[in-house]
Amino acid sequence: MKHLDIAVGMSGGVDSSVAAALLKEQGNRVVGVTMKLWDGPASRTGGRHGCYGPGEEEDIEDARQVAAKLGIPFYVIDLSAEYRSEVLDYFRSEYRLGRTPNPCSRCNRMVKFGTLVKKAHEHGITFDYFATGHYAKVERVESDGRYVLKKAKDPGKDQSYFLALLSQEQLACSLFPLGDRTKGEVRDLAVGFGLAVARKQDSQDFVDSEFKISADMQNPGPILDRRGHEIGRHSGIGHHTIGQRKGLGISSDRPLYVTEIDPARNAIIVGERSEVFGDILVARDLNWIAVDRLSTPKKVKARIRYRHQEAAALVQPLRETEVVVHFEEPQMAITPGQTVVFYDQGTVLGGGIIDRTKE
């Protein structure tokens, strides 16, 4: 078997650490690369960290120690400016439009599998493949040469949803060593490899307080019922999302949910639970993986957020850059800005960004 030159994106967590250990054990030439994203003051907080936040230095140190244990080179690449531009600034813009963007999908395509790989090469790090600790699979279809993204073995940890916006070029040089492992197996492997992070808690997906509490996001406005009556006040539309019930700061004799965010009026509209359900969405910024494009309607299973149970739907081309999705059953809290991913059995057909809930 041919040995490969592989850079592993190491976060300091157990998954990426085991991915690096497995690839090294197989005889490959492995180097570890870690993104430095946080550009604020450092703090040694302990406990559970997010992908972006003041505890980053602890995670970088954990990754460094794992690399030393494995005997592989280790590099830290500062991508704080790129992360701010591609993720944080994008988020602020989306929130001002009343949308709820997905950080991981955006970061994976633009930063982790994009700028990190590019800058690693520019730093003189030699590798042919980029590996991460994501739970997913990538395979090449011999008949047409396309690379396809598939679900992981562990349904509770499958992260194909977060990778659905990766391009063919990115998938072609990506490796996911944990795709056929369960989380329990990965923990056991970490113990067997003698890694100090074996029992480390999983990171949170994202820490968004840095930009949600920034001054330009604090723009109070009304909370309105369906008749347009003001029943409360919010501190900024970026603090709320479709389907939210808790934390609204309003009193009512029945549960009320966010049903709409109106940036033009800087208003949050609330209603009863039944009003949060819908059966149509329009998606844009499409990324097709298993097919070159969608030219005819296709039955799929669609996922409208990470923890959403996939639902049967018909996806149809609407315009050159959009599709309309009709669900067989109404879905709760279809949220503009979130990623929608289309599955055909265990394969990712493609994905896009939810634009609106009307054709």
URDA-V150477 format. One record per backbone hydrogen bond with DSSP energy under -0.5 kcal/mol. NH is the residue of the N-H (numbers start at 1). CO is the residue of the C=O. If there is no record, write none. Layout:
# URDA-V150477
NH,CO
NH,CO
This chain:
# URDA-V150477
6,4
6,29
7,129
8,31
9,7
9,131
10,8
10,33
11,9
17,13
18,14
19,15
20,16
21,17
22,18
23,19
24,20
25,21
26,22
27,24
28,23
29,4
30,28
31,6
32,73
33,8
34,75
36,77
37,35
43,54
45,43
56,53
58,55
59,55
60,56
61,57
62,58
63,59
64,60
65,61
66,62
67,63
68,64
69,65
70,66
71,67
72,67
73,30
75,32
77,34
77,75
78,76
79,36
79,77
83,79
84,80
85,81
86,82
87,83
88,83
89,84
91,87
92,88
93,89
94,90
95,91
96,92
97,93
97,94
98,95
99,94
100,336
101,99
102,337
103,101
106,102
107,103
108,104
109,105
110,106
111,107
112,107
113,108
115,110
116,111
118,114
119,115
120,116
121,117
122,118
123,119
124,121
125,120
126,124
127,125
128,5
129,5
130,173
131,7
132,175
136,134
137,150
139,148
141,146
142,140
144,141
145,141
148,139
150,137
151,346
153,179
154,181
155,153
157,154
158,154
159,135
162,159
163,159
163,160
164,161
166,163
171,167
172,168
173,169
173,170
174,171
175,130
178,134
179,176
181,178
186,182
187,183
188,184
189,185
190,186
191,187
192,188
193,189
194,191
195,190
198,195
200,197
204,49
208,206
211,208
212,208
213,209
214,211
217,214
218,214
218,215
219,217
219,235
221,234
223,232
224,222
224,268
225,229
228,225
231,223
231,229
232,223
234,221
239,236
240,237
243,258
244,241
248,245
257,271
258,244
259,257
259,269
260,269
262,267
263,261
265,262
266,262
267,262
268,222
269,260
270,224
271,257
275,272
276,273
277,274
278,331
281,325
282,356
283,323
284,353
287,351
289,349
290,348
290,349
291,349
295,293
298,315
300,313
301,343
302,300
302,311
303,341
308,305
311,302
313,300
314,326
315,298
315,313
316,324
318,319
318,322
319,322
322,319
323,283
324,316
325,281
326,314
326,324
327,279
327,325
328,312
331,278
333,276
334,276
335,333
336,334
337,354
338,335
340,352
341,303
342,350
343,301
344,347
345,343
347,344
348,149
349,342
349,347
350,342
351,287
352,340
353,284
354,338
355,282
356,282
